[in-house]
Amino acid sequence: MPEEKLYQAMAKFKKIGGRTEAGCSSVLFRIVSAHMKIMADRNNRFYHVPVDLMVRATDRIPQWTLPKKPSWVGHVTWKSTD
């Protein structure tokens, strides 16, 4: 997902979830909002250093050691089946 779309989705979540008092007081909304702030801030080294290291480590895993993709993966779509 492009970064721009991710940031748009995060802004939309915060705008819609924070419209009402019930939404703002929801524990789940607060947890997700706090995580979004941490994740989006590239200056937060306590979050991004280990995450970036894990991404680099997974890039070094040889393809032949990974399991084959399931056959149904190619049939997954965002469209509804109705």
Residue, then its C-alpha position, 0 to 999 in steps of 0.5 A: m500500500p502506498e504511504e499516502k493511502l495509508y496516511q489517508a486511511m489513518a486520518k479517516f479512521k481518526k476523523i470518523g472514530g473521534r466524531t462522537e463521545a462514545g467513539c473517543s471514549s472507546v478503549l479500542f479506538r484509543i489503542v489503535s489511535a496511539h499505535m497509529k501515532i507511534m507507527a507514523d512517526r519515523n523519529n520514534r526510534f524505539y519503534h522503528v529501529p527493531v521493526d526496520l531490522m526485522v524487515r531487513a532480516t526477512d528480506r535475507i530469507p532465501q525464497w527456496t526455504l519459504p513454503k509454496k503459496p496456497s493455490w487459493v491465494g490467486h482467487v482472493t479479491w476485495k470484491s464481495t461475492d454477492 
